[in-house]
Amino acid sequence: MDRFKCGGKLNITVNPSVRDAVRVKLTHRCPHEYYVDIGSKRVEEIIQEMRDSPPSVIWQRILKDEPKTNLTEEQIYIRWSRMNTDRWRLADDQVQSAIKLLETVEGVSVEIIPIKKEDGIHAIGFTLKDALEDWGQEVCELAMDSTWKTNAAGYELYGIVAEANGRSLPVAFVFVTTDGSALSGAKDRMLQQVLGHVKNKCPNVLFTLSDKDQSEINACRAVFPQARHQLCYWHAIRYIEEHLAEDKSPAPYDPLKAHRIFNFIDPTWAPGVTASEPLTTQVAQSTPLSPVLVSLL
């Protein structure tokens, strides 16, 4: 952005005794450059002719016809978006507009996922029809991830991606919003319905992948019990690095508990930060260990 030594200043004064008014003073000592319309009728015609094409393709066409244009790719995108607004904005409410837009292509390019309604949670889900029909039977790996606050309504976006011949293949998306009134497990049940719909077209999944989101993990295990669930490598490494960087004492280590979970762990070994109870007492209370081992301790 170009900047100018214009001495610009904005002062807003609020008087507590005057509740319905404020004083606004704007100072500008010299003008900036005057606005010049750098567009042209030909550019508008090109955008109109190619309104079905992606903005990047339109931009390349404009550069070819007018290589010395002062327009930017961002400006082309904004004009293209305004021309196409009437196509995708089917209602003033953005959620209702999205639902109506999906309904116009239902059965053609997408399939709307039927999700049972629950108090406190609202979800809009759909699958990509061609992707599942062409690759569904061959998919053996599914990954799920989510983003937060994707729009002004505060919806989360869950994306489900399949592995197809060594490449990522988007197969389903779900927009979700919740409030404090949602019952426990509502998000788990919603994700299970979504994954269940995907499973109808992908019955041979052997691996599922997610970040450390318990709702995602629970849903994957419930719908694909035969599949091995794995955590995202990036999230796992980040989690480990965060904990290694913490400047505090580690949690008490119970060697017997560790041994019960993984029997290859030596139940007689414990670091110096072992819990308060003496190790000999802990071992004596553990039935799987022999009296000989206890006597040695």
N, C-alpha and C positions, 0 to 999 in steps of 0.2 A: 504494500500500500504506500503510495506517495504521501510524504509528510511536508508540511509547510509551516514556516514561522509566522503564523497568523495571529498569535497572541490570543487564541481562543480560550474562553473561560466560561464555565457554567456555574452560577451560584443559585442555590435553592434555600430559601429561608422559611422556616416553619415557626409560627407563633402559637404557643400552646393555648393562648386565650382565644384564638380564631380557629375553629375546628373545621370549617368548610372551605379553607383557602390557604394557598402557599404563595410565596413570592419567588418568581423565577426571573433571573437576569442572565442574558446571554451576551457575551462580548466577543466580537470578531473584528480585528483591526485591519485585515487585508483579505481580499477574496482569494479562493483557490482557483484552479483552472476551471474554465467554464465547461459545462457538459456538452459533449459533441456526440451525436448519434453516429456511431461507426458502422452500423448495420447498412444493409442495402436491400432493395426489393428482390434482387436475385437470390440473396441468402435466404430470405423468407420463403421464396418459391422452392428452393432446394429442400429446406426443412419440411415444407408441406408435402412435397413429392415423396420424400423418404421417411415420413413419420412412422412407418412400420419397421424401420431399420434401427439398430442401436445407435445412440448418439456418437459413439466413436467412429462408426462407419460414415455417418453424415459429416463429421469433422474432416475426415480424410478427403471426402468429395469436395468440400468447400476449399480446402487447401489446394486441391488440384485445379479448381476453377479460378480461385482468387488467392494465389500464393502470397500476396502482399497485404492480406487482410489484417486489420488491427483487432479483430475479434479474438476471443479465447475459446478454448474447448468448453470451459465452464459456462460461458454465456450461451453457447450452442445448446448445451444440455438443458439450461433453464428454459429456453424458448421451445425446445422439443417437448419438455415436460408440460409446459402450459398448453401446448397444442393437443396433447394427449390426455389432459386431465379429464375431459368428458368421457373418456373410454373406461377409466378405472375408478373414478369417483362416482359411485352409483348411489351414494347417500351421504348426507352431511355427517352422520356419525361414522367414524372410521371403522369401527368394528362391524357395523351393519353393512357398510360398503364392501368390506373384505368378504363377508359371507355371501353377498349377492354376486360379487365377482367370481368366487369359486363356483357358485351355482351355474353360472353361464358356461363353464367349461367342464362341469361334472360329467363323467363318463367319456369325455373326449381326450383330455390331457391329464386330468386329475381324478382322484376318487376321494370324496369327503369321508372322513372316518367318523362313524357314529360313536359319540362319546356320551355316556349316561350323565345327566346333569346332577350335580350335588350343590347344596348350599355352600356359599363361600368360595367356590372355585368355578371358573369359566374357561373353556378350552375350545379352540378351533384347530382341527387337524385335517391333514390331507396327504395323500400319497401321489407320487408321480407315476401315472398309469403305464406309460411305455417302458420306463426303467424296470418296473417290477415284472411286467409281462415278458420282457426280453431276457432278463437276467435272474429273476427270482429263484428259479430252480437251481441255479449254479452258485448262488451266494452262500458262503460258508462263514462269513465274518461280518458282524454289524457293530458299528460304533455310534454312541450317542453323546451329544454335548449340548450345552445350553448357553444362552447369553441373557443379559439382564437389561430391562428398560429399553426395548427396541423401538418403542413409539411413545407418544405423549400419554397414552392410556396406561403405561407401565407394564405392558405384557412382557413375559419371558418368551424366548423363542428356543424350542428344542428342535435340533436337527438330527436325523438318523441317516447315516451314510453306510453304504455297503462296499465291500471290496469286490471289484469286477475286473478280472484279468490284470491284476496289479495296479488298478487305478481306483480312485475314489468315485463312487456313484451315489449322489443324493437320491434318496428314495422316499423320505417323508419329513414333514415339518409340522410342528404344533405350537400355537400361540397360547399361553397360559397366564391367567392372573388369579391371584388368591387374596383373601382378606382374613381377618382374625376369626371369622365365624366358621371357617372350614373345619370339618371333623378330622381327627387324627388319621393319617394314612390316605387322605383324599388325593394327594398328588401321586402316591404309589398306585392307587387304583386307576387313575386316569392314564398313567404311562403304561400300565398293563393292558388297558384296552387298545391303546395305540400300537404297542408291540404285538398284541394278539392279532390285530388286523394285518400287520406286516408279515407275521408268521404264516398266514394263509397263503401268501405268495412266496415266502422264503422258508420252506419247511426243513431245510438241510443245514441250518446254522450250527456251527461247531464252536465258535468263539464270539463272545460279546465284549465290548470295550466301553469304558466310561471314565470320567474323573471321579474324585472321591465324594460323590453325591449319593447319599444313602438311598434316596428315592429311586435314582436310576439303577443302582445296584440291585435293590429289592425287585424292581420290575423285571430286569433282565433275568434274574434267577428264577422268578416265578413263571415267566413265559417260556424261557428256554432252559429248563432244568438240566438238560443233557449237555449244554454248552459250558465251556470253561470261561469264567468271567475274569477279565484282566483290567487293571487300572492303567490309565493313560501314562505312558513313560514320562512325559514332560511334567505332569502333575505329581507323579511319584518322586521324581528327582527334586522338584521344588519343595515338596513336603519334607523330605529328608534334610535338605539344605537349611530350611527354616528352623527345624528342630536342633540341628547341629550348631546353629548360630545363636541359640538361646543361651543367655548368661544366667543359668540357674541350675540347681542340682537336679540330677535325673530322678525319676520316680523310683520307689523301692522295687528291687528285683526279687522275685520269688522263684528260685530254681526248680522247685517241685511243680509249680504251675506250668513253667516252661517245659518241663520234662513230660508232663501229662499231655501237652499239646503236640510236642515234637520229641519223641522218645529217644532221638539220637543226642539230645542235649544232656550233658552230665548233671545229674541232680545234686551232686555233692559240691559243685563249684558255684561260688557266688562272689561278686565283687565286694569291695569294702563298704558299699552303700546299701547292703542288704537290709531288709526290714528289721523292725525292732526285735522280733522273736528270734532267739538263738537257732542256728541252723540245725543243731542236734535235736532240738525239740521238734522242729518242723519235720525232720526226716523220720523221727520216731513215730509221728502221727500218720505217716504215709504208709498205707498197707502194702503197696507193691514192692517195697524194698525189704531185703532180708535182714534178720537180726544181726547177722555177722557185720553187715555194713554199718548198722547203727552202733554196734559196739566199737568199731574202729573210729567212729566220730566222737 
